[in-house]
């Protein structure tokens, strides 16, 4: 029932509150005034009851639909939140996996570079050691060659000296026998002795010269061997110094690489912590935004429900007022009896049970259906 119609109907009902005021009746078989219609109290009560029941059913249906919509919205929000959380967890997991993969790749690359550096340094050290061993071997070979050459020279000198002495010492040629029949003058013997003496002196000088030469050769060979040994010692010392420098450089390189790897790991951990902090802050911001949205939605829904409750209470008050008015007994001091036809059921009833209402009144309608 519209507010204007309700007020009009209530104004019509207020006419019956005063018992001293006679009820408007119509003569028998008279038509109602223009724009008016008769309605009996039973139809009014039935119409009001039907309308109330229909409104109650419509309100229950509306409440059920609101509850369903609220539940569906809450379920959709929960599903959306669950999907968002799942997507966020999946994204975070993918980010962690990608970061772990990159970290593993960087670590593998660093290990490969370190292995290559170690292999290269080992090859260089092996090459230097091989070169050093070759130098030592060459020095030993030269020393052995010098010793062998010195021994050969000495043996050759000894053999030459023996060979030179053999023809004179072990002469197999016929010699003059002093006991021959002819005899030899003393002068020839003296000359021969002088010649032998001169030959022996010459041999001794040659032997001394060869000895001096042998000594010089041995000294030269010893000097060369000593120089070769000193050169080998110097080369070995230089190789040792170079190897020590290489080890120091390798150690420094390893330390620097280890420090760089530690710095990278620290920076990676710091970056991961910052990323986690940013993700947590973003998650907190999204949670706060979602909470505020839910709070606003809840507030709006509560306001809507409060409005509906207030409207329902107002309708209930109005219906109670109408029922109270309808249940009020009408006066019975009619001075003449007339009947009229009800505009709803069409029955002829006494005027005491009839009421004149506008044709636009919702009471003239059949019980509404919702």
Secondary structure as the mmCIF struct_conf table of DSSP 4:
data_model
#
loop_
_struct_conf.conf_type_id
_struct_conf.id
_struct_conf.beg_label_comp_id
_struct_conf.beg_label_asym_id
_struct_conf.beg_label_seq_id
_struct_conf.end_label_comp_id
_struct_conf.end_label_asym_id
_struct_conf.end_label_seq_id
HELX_RH_AL_P HELX_RH_AL_P1 UNK A 3 UNK A 13
HELX_RH_3T_P HELX_RH_3T_P1 UNK A 14 UNK A 16
BEND BEND1 UNK A 17 UNK A 17
TURN_TY1_P TURN_TY1_P1 UNK A 19 UNK A 20
BEND BEND2 UNK A 21 UNK A 21
HELX_LH_PP_P HELX_LH_PP_P1 UNK A 22 UNK A 24
TURN_TY1_P TURN_TY1_P2 UNK A 28 UNK A 29
HELX_LH_PP_P HELX_LH_PP_P2 UNK A 30 UNK A 33
TURN_TY1_P TURN_TY1_P3 UNK A 34 UNK A 35
STRN STRN1 UNK A 36 UNK A 40
HELX_RH_AL_P HELX_RH_AL_P2 UNK A 41 UNK A 169
TURN_TY1_P TURN_TY1_P4 UNK A 170 UNK A 170
BEND BEND3 UNK A 173 UNK A 173
TURN_TY1_P TURN_TY1_P5 UNK A 178 UNK A 179
BEND BEND4 UNK A 180 UNK A 182
HELX_RH_AL_P HELX_RH_AL_P3 UNK A 186 UNK A 327
BEND BEND5 UNK A 328 UNK A 328
HELX_LH_PP_P HELX_LH_PP_P3 UNK A 329 UNK A 331
BEND BEND6 UNK A 335 UNK A 336
STRN STRN2 UNK A 339 UNK A 341
TURN_TY1_P TURN_TY1_P6 UNK A 343 UNK A 345
STRN STRN3 UNK A 348 UNK A 350
HELX_RH_3T_P HELX_RH_3T_P2 UNK A 351 UNK A 353
STRN STRN4 UNK A 354 UNK A 358
TURN_TY1_P TURN_TY1_P7 UNK A 359 UNK A 360
HELX_RH_3T_P HELX_RH_3T_P3 UNK A 362 UNK A 364
BEND BEND7 UNK A 365 UNK A 365
HELX_LH_PP_P HELX_LH_PP_P4 UNK A 366 UNK A 368
#
